[in-house]
């Protein structure tokens, strides 16, 4: 329930809120540190926060899922890739 990865309107709205709250500097990208902190403070899944290898693998797989138009996009999670990050974490 806290990882809204399904492709429906309800989950999309929740993902938008989560992404906005996790994007600390408002640049439209999530770094690994922002994802890590967001799992603890925004999504509030402490058990997942403790599983660093899982977070790193999900981040690595999701960050290149959608071709980025930005030169920095392939190093970070963009909003379009956030759903995949949540799916992989699940």
Order of alpha helices (4+ residues) and beta strands (2+ residues): alpha-beta-alpha-alpha-alpha-beta-alpha
